[in-house]
Amino acid sequence: MLLTVLGCSGSIPGPGAAASGYLLEADGFTLALEFGNGVLSRFQEERPLFSMDALVLSHLHPDHCVDVSSLYVARKYHPSPPSGPLPVYAPAEAHSRFIAAYAPNEAERSSLDFSDVFSFHGLGSRVHIGPFTVDSAVVAHPCEAYGFRISCGGVSLAYTGDSGPCAALDSLSSGVDVLLSEASWTHAPDRQEGLHMSGREAGELAARTGAGRLLITHVPPWTSREDVLKEARSVFGGPCELVVQGGRYEVGEQA
């Protein structure tokens, strides 16, 4: 399983840096995970425009999904569009959310469907997407939000999405080869609960669940990446690094 980072800037895109977006590839199948600000542009730098086979979204905050509107335009109006709708696995309100984001007024919204471009599927149970087995569970964030455990060919990756520490993340991350964890700030007693994790909390999650390797993502432009990494390494003794835009990481192989 190959993980490619399209973007990893937390909360907003940074200078020259896209927000959350990743690709997982195995057996010739391309699964896109998140599609935030700037990710469609980055996707086209990495792959042909219509080469993704399915899309999974952890939640509907803009930095994780806003480029879906542009993807709709591409798949709808390109002179050589792809055949059939793209499967999108997302929270329940994704369909109405993307129509509202695309259409500027109620009259236009009422005439849109999106079903000719996207086929929407819910989250919260095990699904099989191409060669991948995807388990999802609700995590600690202020909206309907999910973490994932994605397995293929005997290897597994857990992705936290946006979440504070919670039991669901412990379950999803247990014994995975790679934990792709957000860490949006450094540790402090006044951090809001049920929103994000610190570098220390990401490291504690990896240590507690026996993850083989910790990859840290979703660090906002205003947070010190080096301080977040230092915190994580202080509590997790395994391989640990910050992902970078354009980075490629083999799941199941040590750094």
C-alpha positions as CSV (number, residue, x, y, z in Angstrom):
1,M,0.0,0.0,0.0
2,L,1.5,3.4,-1.0
3,L,0.5,6.6,0.7
4,T,1.1,9.8,-1.2
5,V,0.5,13.2,0.6
6,L,-1.2,15.7,-1.7
7,G,-1.5,18.2,1.1
8,C,-1.0,18.2,4.9
9,S,-1.5,21.8,6.1
10,G,-3.8,21.9,9.1
11,S,-7.0,24.0,9.3
12,I,-6.1,26.2,6.3
13,P,-3.8,26.0,3.3
14,G,-0.3,27.4,4.0
15,P,2.1,29.3,1.7
16,G,2.5,26.9,-1.2
17,A,0.9,24.2,0.9
18,A,-2.5,22.5,0.3
19,A,-4.8,21.5,3.1
20,S,-5.6,17.8,3.8
21,G,-5.5,15.4,0.9
22,Y,-3.9,11.9,0.5
23,L,-3.9,9.0,-1.9
24,L,-3.7,5.3,-1.0
25,E,-2.9,3.0,-3.9
26,A,-2.8,-0.8,-4.2
27,D,-3.4,-3.3,-7.0
28,G,-3.9,-0.5,-9.5
29,F,-6.7,1.2,-7.5
30,T,-6.4,4.8,-6.4
31,L,-8.4,5.8,-3.2
32,A,-8.4,9.5,-2.4
33,L,-8.7,10.4,1.3
34,E,-9.8,14.0,2.0
35,F,-10.1,16.8,-0.6
36,G,-9.4,20.1,1.0
37,N,-8.2,23.5,-0.2
38,G,-5.7,23.2,-3.1
39,V,-5.9,19.4,-3.3
40,L,-7.4,19.2,-6.8
41,S,-4.5,21.2,-8.1
42,R,-2.0,18.9,-6.4
43,F,-3.8,15.8,-7.5
44,Q,-3.4,16.9,-11.2
45,E,0.4,17.4,-10.5
46,E,0.6,13.8,-9.3
47,R,-2.0,11.9,-11.4
48,P,-4.3,12.3,-14.4
49,L,-7.4,14.2,-13.6
50,F,-9.9,11.3,-13.7
51,S,-7.6,8.6,-12.3
52,M,-9.1,8.4,-8.8
53,D,-11.4,5.4,-8.3
54,A,-13.1,6.5,-5.1
55,L,-13.1,9.3,-2.5
56,V,-13.4,9.1,1.3
57,L,-14.0,12.1,3.5
58,S,-13.6,12.1,7.3
59,H,-15.8,15.2,7.8
60,L,-17.2,18.3,6.1
61,H,-15.0,21.1,7.3
62,P,-13.7,23.1,4.3
63,D,-10.0,22.2,4.8
64,H,-11.0,18.5,4.3
65,C,-13.5,18.7,1.5
66,V,-13.9,22.1,-0.2
67,D,-12.3,21.1,-3.5
68,V,-15.1,18.6,-4.1
69,S,-16.9,21.5,-5.7
70,S,-14.2,22.0,-8.2
71,L,-14.0,18.2,-8.8
72,Y,-17.7,18.4,-9.6
73,V,-17.1,21.0,-12.3
74,A,-14.2,18.9,-13.8
75,R,-16.2,15.7,-13.9
76,K,-19.4,17.4,-15.1
77,Y,-18.2,19.8,-17.8
78,H,-14.9,18.4,-19.1
79,P,-15.2,17.8,-22.8
80,S,-14.1,14.1,-22.2
81,P,-15.7,13.3,-18.8
82,P,-15.3,10.0,-17.0
83,S,-18.0,7.4,-17.4
84,G,-20.2,6.9,-14.4
85,P,-20.3,8.6,-11.0
86,L,-17.4,8.6,-8.6
87,P,-18.1,6.7,-5.3
88,V,-17.8,9.1,-2.4
89,Y,-17.9,7.8,1.2
90,A,-18.7,10.7,3.5
91,P,-20.8,11.9,6.4
92,A,-24.6,12.0,5.9
93,E,-25.0,15.6,4.9
94,A,-22.3,15.5,2.2
95,H,-24.7,15.6,-0.7
96,S,-26.6,18.7,0.5
97,R,-23.4,20.3,1.7
98,F,-21.7,20.2,-1.7
99,I,-24.7,21.4,-3.5
100,A,-24.9,24.4,-1.2
101,A,-21.2,25.1,-1.5
102,Y,-21.5,25.1,-5.3
103,A,-24.7,26.9,-5.9
104,P,-25.0,30.7,-5.0
105,N,-28.8,30.8,-4.5
106,E,-31.8,28.6,-3.7
107,A,-33.1,28.5,-7.2
108,E,-29.9,27.0,-8.5
109,R,-29.6,24.6,-5.6
110,S,-33.1,23.3,-6.2
111,S,-32.1,22.3,-9.7
112,L,-28.9,20.4,-8.8
113,D,-28.6,16.8,-8.0
114,F,-24.9,15.8,-8.3
115,S,-25.9,12.1,-8.6
116,D,-24.8,12.0,-12.2
117,V,-21.2,12.9,-11.0
118,F,-21.0,11.4,-7.5
119,S,-22.6,8.4,-5.8
120,F,-22.7,9.1,-2.0
121,H,-22.3,6.4,0.6
122,G,-22.4,6.7,4.4
123,L,-19.8,5.9,7.0
124,G,-19.8,4.1,10.3
125,S,-19.4,0.5,9.3
126,R,-17.0,-1.7,7.4
127,V,-17.0,-1.2,3.6
128,H,-14.9,-2.7,0.8
129,I,-13.6,-0.2,-1.7
130,G,-11.6,-1.8,-4.4
131,P,-8.8,-3.8,-2.7
132,F,-9.2,-1.9,0.5
133,T,-11.2,-2.8,3.6
134,V,-12.2,0.4,5.3
135,D,-13.4,0.5,8.9
136,S,-14.7,3.8,10.2
137,A,-15.9,5.1,13.6
138,V,-17.1,8.4,15.0
139,V,-14.3,10.4,16.6
140,A,-14.1,13.5,18.9
141,H,-14.8,16.6,16.8
142,P,-17.5,19.2,16.9
143,C,-19.3,17.8,13.8
144,E,-20.0,14.3,12.4
145,A,-16.4,13.2,11.9
146,Y,-14.8,9.8,11.4
147,G,-11.5,8.1,11.8
148,F,-10.5,5.2,9.6
149,R,-8.6,1.9,9.6
150,I,-7.7,1.0,6.0
151,S,-6.3,-2.5,5.3
152,C,-5.1,-4.2,2.2
153,G,-2.8,-7.2,1.5
154,G,-2.0,-7.8,5.2
155,V,-1.0,-4.3,6.1
156,S,-3.0,-1.5,7.7
157,L,-3.1,2.2,8.1
158,A,-5.1,4.2,10.7
159,Y,-6.0,7.8,10.0
160,T,-7.4,10.0,12.8
161,G,-9.1,12.6,10.7
162,D,-9.6,15.6,13.0
163,S,-10.1,14.4,16.6
164,G,-9.2,14.8,20.1
165,P,-8.1,11.6,22.0
166,C,-11.0,9.1,22.2
167,A,-11.7,5.4,22.5
168,A,-12.6,5.1,18.9
169,L,-9.1,6.1,17.8
170,D,-7.6,3.5,20.2
171,S,-9.7,0.8,18.6
172,L,-9.0,1.9,15.0
173,S,-5.2,2.2,15.6
174,S,-4.6,-1.0,17.5
175,G,-1.6,-2.8,16.0
176,V,-1.5,-0.9,12.7
177,D,1.6,-0.7,10.6
178,V,1.2,3.1,10.1
179,L,-0.7,5.6,12.2
180,L,-1.4,8.8,10.2
181,S,-2.3,11.2,13.0
182,E,-3.2,14.8,13.2
183,A,-1.4,17.0,15.7
184,S,-2.6,20.5,15.4
185,W,-0.9,22.1,18.4
186,T,1.6,21.6,21.2
187,H,0.4,20.3,24.6
188,A,-1.1,22.7,27.1
189,P,-3.7,22.4,29.8
190,D,-6.1,24.9,28.3
191,R,-6.5,23.2,24.9
192,Q,-10.1,22.7,23.9
193,E,-11.2,19.1,24.4
194,G,-12.9,17.1,21.6
195,L,-11.3,19.1,18.8
196,H,-7.6,18.2,18.0
197,M,-4.6,16.5,19.4
198,S,-1.2,17.7,20.5
199,G,2.0,16.2,19.4
200,R,2.3,14.5,22.8
201,E,-1.2,13.0,22.4
202,A,-0.5,11.7,18.9
203,G,2.7,10.0,20.3
204,E,0.7,8.6,23.2
205,L,-1.9,7.2,20.9
206,A,0.8,5.5,18.8
207,A,2.5,4.1,21.9
208,R,-0.7,3.0,23.6
209,T,-2.0,1.1,20.5
210,G,1.3,-0.5,19.4
211,A,1.5,1.3,16.0
212,G,4.5,0.4,14.0
213,R,5.2,3.9,12.7
214,L,3.8,7.3,13.4
215,L,3.3,9.9,10.6
216,I,2.2,13.3,11.8
217,T,0.0,15.5,9.7
218,H,-2.4,18.5,9.9
219,V,0.0,20.9,11.6
220,P,-1.4,24.4,10.9
221,P,0.9,27.1,9.5
222,W,1.0,28.9,12.9
223,T,2.2,25.9,14.9
224,S,5.8,24.8,15.1
225,R,6.2,21.5,13.3
226,E,9.5,20.9,15.1
227,D,7.9,21.3,18.5
228,V,5.0,19.0,17.6
229,L,7.5,16.3,16.4
230,K,9.6,16.7,19.5
231,E,6.6,16.1,21.7
232,A,5.5,13.0,19.8
233,R,9.0,11.5,20.0
234,S,9.2,12.1,23.7
235,V,6.5,9.5,24.3
236,F,6.7,7.2,21.3
237,G,9.9,5.2,20.8
238,G,9.1,3.9,17.3
239,P,9.7,5.5,13.9
240,C,8.1,9.0,13.9
241,E,8.2,11.8,11.4
242,L,6.3,14.7,10.0
243,V,4.7,14.1,6.6
244,V,5.5,16.5,3.8
245,Q,3.6,17.6,0.7
246,G,4.5,15.3,-2.1
247,G,5.9,12.7,0.2
248,R,5.4,9.0,-0.5
249,Y,5.3,6.4,2.2
250,E,5.1,2.6,1.9
251,V,2.7,1.2,4.4
252,G,4.2,-1.9,6.1
253,E,7.8,-0.9,5.6
254,Q,9.9,0.8,8.3
255,A,11.4,4.2,7.6
